[in-house]
Amino acid sequence: VIHRINKLAHNLRIVPKKRAFFQEHPLSHFNYRNSQLLKRIEADLPDFVLMVRGLRFSKETLSSIASRSTLVGWYVESENLANQVFEEVDFFDKYFFISPGSVELFRSHGFSNVELMRHSVDVQAYHPIAVEKRFDWCFVGNWSRTRQELIEAAIQISPGGAVYGPNWHKHNISNYKVMRTLRGKYIYGEDLARLYSATKVILNATAWGNQSGERRTGVNMRILEVPACRAALLTDVSEDLSEIVSPGIHVITYDSPREFRQKLALYISNDAEREKIAASGYDLVTRRHSYDDTAKRLLKWFHQN
């Protein structure tokens, strides 16, 4: 009830999103989440708590956990938002970021407990499925002006594409060519793995980082999720990309609209080269970037400290 009231109040702009009704009530979303986590901690008495940052917790909760367990954080959001966690990092024994830019930012402010730990991929959720190629290309993600231009360019190469994501319909209600490619707002789990497996080239336009081209930092989850499905990814370049995968070997990259169109046309028509990259990306990702690999690294750190 409280969650519903606040959602309506935010949608109707009765209160700003930074505020909420019943904030002090024990059943408010934030307070309830904190109390339930502490109950679980008290019941299980874990030696090691990994908090994947997305949900917020109070300083009192973090302090309580840190007093009885080794507390480790992992920030998996864009570095553009990393300053949101400045006030909580000191509570953690170790705080990992997926972006080198975030690590540099926090070290420049005197934090010594920060370190880089890249994305991982769930190879049980993202895996190859033996299906025929239905689409020449696909894109999954929210609408933006940059992505709109990307999809319009892709349609010029081939109209046989698919787009999933919110806000595409309202921006293309009179754009018949784009509307023909829209398949739905959301796609998850096995359906998403099936889509990737059924597509020749999956497109990626990253919304992270403040720079452009190879100067841009940050990578999103598609860098690992698409290769894990043994599918070919065509992605924009970034400074961090080559530290995870090798452009031209594990994924396909572009650095301009012209290069995007050229490579999309090339790899749609060249089955052998496309499948070679898909196979190479699959081999790398499943060997080095699964959550099993991340868990082993975390446990090694825990036992050494």
N, C-alpha and C positions, 0 to 999 in steps of 0.2 A: 504493500500500500504506500509506504513512504517513498520507495523507488519510483512508483508510478506517478505520484503527486509531483515529485521533483522533476521527472522527465517532462511532464506536461507544462510545468512552470517554466522550464528552460525553453521548450519549444515555442511557448506563447510569449516568451521574453518578459515574463512577470518578474523573474529574478535573473541576474547574470549567471553564467555557467560556473563561475568561481564560488558562488554561494549556493546554499540549499536550505530548504526548510528542515526542521528537526535535526539539525547538525549535532546537537548534544544528546539526542535520544539514544539509548543503548542499542536500539534496533536499526539505527540509521546504517546505511551501507558501509560506511567507513568504520564506524565503531563496532559493528557486528563482525566484520572481517577481522579486525584486530583481536577481539575477544575470542573468536573461534580458533584463530591461529595459536594464541597463547594457551588455550585449553589443550590443543593437540601437542604443543611443545611440552607442557607439564605432564601429559599422559605418557608420551613416548621417550622423553629425556634423550633426544638425539645428540650424538657427538658432533655432528656436522649438519649445518643448515645452509642450503643453497637457495637464494632468493633471486629468481629471474625477474628483473625489474620491468614492470608494466603497471602492476597494482601498487598503490602507495600504502605504507604503514606508518603509524605514529612513531615519534622518537622514543616514547616510553616503551612501546612494543619492541623496537629494535634494541634498545638498551637492555631490556629484560632477557631477550634471546642471547645477546652477546655475552651476558654475565654467566651463562651456563653452557653455551655451545660455541663452537667455531662457526662464525657467521661469514658467509661469502655471498657477494652480489654479482650479478651478471646483467649489464645494461644492454639490451638488444634493440634499442630504438635509435633513431637518427641522431647524429652528433649535434644537429641543430637544436635538439631539445635536452642535451646532456646537462646543461646548467640547472635543470630542475632537481638534480640529485646532489647538489653541492652540500646541502645541510645534512645529508644522511651518510655520506661516504665514511666519515670518521667512526661510525658505529661498527663498521665491518673490518674483519681481519684482512680480507682481500676483496678488492672490487675490480671486476673485469669489465672491459668495454669491447665491443666488436669493431670499433673504429680507432685507428691510430691517432686521429685528430683529437678524439675525446681524451685519450691517455695523455697526450701532450698538453692539452688544456688543463687537466687536473694537476699534472706534475708542475706546471708553471705556477700553480696556486699553492704549491707546497705539499701536496698529497704524495706520500711515498708508498701507499698501499694499493696503487692502481697498476693494472697490467692489461695487455691485449689478449683477448681470446675470441677468435673469429666465430662466425655463424657455424652451426651444425645442421645436419639434415636427418630427418627420420626416414631411414631407408625402408621401413615397413609401410609407411604411408605413401612415400614417393618411390615408385618402382615401375619397371617396364610392364606393359600389358600388350599382349599380342592382338592387335587390331589393325584394320586397314587404315591408311591415311585418308581421312575425310576432308581435311582442311589444308590449304597451302600454308596458312599462317594463322596464328591466334594471339590475342592479347588478353591478359587478366589483370584488372586493376581499376582504380578510380579514374574518373575523367579529369583531365587537365588540358590546358591549351596546347602544351607541347605534345601531349599524347594524342590529341585530336589531329594535329598535323602529321604525326606518325601514322595514324590509321588511314588518313586520307591518301598519304603517299603509298601505303601498302595496297590500298584498293586499286590504285593506278597500275600497280604491278600485277595484281590478281584480285578479282572480286571474291574469290573463294576462301574468305577468312571468317573468323569468329571472334567476337568481343564479349567478354563478361566483365561486369563491374557497375558500381552505382554511378548515377548522374549522367550516364551517356544518353539516355532517352531525352531528357529535358533540354540538352544542348544540341540535339540532332533531329528534333521533331519534324523539321522540314527538309532534312538532308536524307534523301531516299537511299543513296548509295551506302551511307554509314548505317542507317536503320536496318538495312538488309543483313548486316553482319552481326547485329546485336542478338545475343542468345539468352541473356539473363543478368540479374544484378550480382548474384553470388554463385560460386561453385567451389565445393570443398571435397576433401577426402578422396575416395576411390574415383569419383566422377572427375576430379581435377587431374588425377594421374592418367585416367583414360583419355581425357582431352589432350594432354601433352603427348601421349603415345599415338594419338590419332592425327597429329599435326606435323607437317613437314618442318616448319620453322616457327619457334615460339619467340615472340617479340618482347623486349624489355626496355623501358624508358624510366630510369631511376629518378626519383624526386628528391634525393638526398644531396647534400653538399651545396656549398655556396659558389663554387667555381664551375667551369665548363670544360668539356673534353678531358684530357689526361690530367688536368690540374684538379679536377673534382675528386673529393674523397668520399669514401663510403660505398658499400655495395648492399643490395637487398637479397632476400632469401632465394629469389629465382636463380641466382648464380649457381646455387647448389641443387635446388629442387628440380629444375628442368633436366640437367645432366643425370640426376638420379633416376629419372624415368627413361633414360637412354634416348633422349630427344635433343635436337639441335637448338641452341639458344642464340639469338641475334640480339646483342645488348650494346648499350652505349658504354663507352670506355670510362675508366676512372683511374686515379692514382693507385688505388688499393687492389684493383682487379687482378693484376698480374702476380700478386702475392698469394692468391688463392688458386687461380687457374691460369693457363697460358692461352692468350688470344691466338686464334688460328689453329690451335691444337685441341683444346677442350671446349671452347666456345667461339662464336663468331662475333666480332666487334665492329662498330661503326663510329665515326667521329664527325659526321656531317650528314645532312639530308641526302646529298648526292651519293655518298658512300653507302648509306642505308638502302637506297633504292637499288644500287648496283649489286650489293651482296644479297639482298632478298631475292632478286630475280635469279642470280647465279645459283643459290642453294636450293631454291624451289625446284629448279630444273635439273640440277646435278645430284642425282640420288647417291652415287658412290662417294663423293666428297662429303656430302651431308651426313651420311651414315658413318663415315670414318670419324668425323668430329664427335658425333653423338656417342659412339662406342668408346672413344678415348676419354671423353668427359665422364661417362658412366664409370669407367675403370678408376679414374682418379678420385672422384667424389666418394664412391663406396669404400675405397681403401683408406682414405685419409680424413674424411670430413663427416663421419656419422656421429650420432650422439654417443655411441659406445666409445669412440675415440676421445670425445670431450670428457666423458665420465672417467676414463682412465687417467687423463691429465689432471683432473680435479682430485682424484684419490691419491695420485702420486704427490701432488702438492700438499694435501692434508697430512699424509704420513711423514713427509719431510719436515713438517712444521709443528 
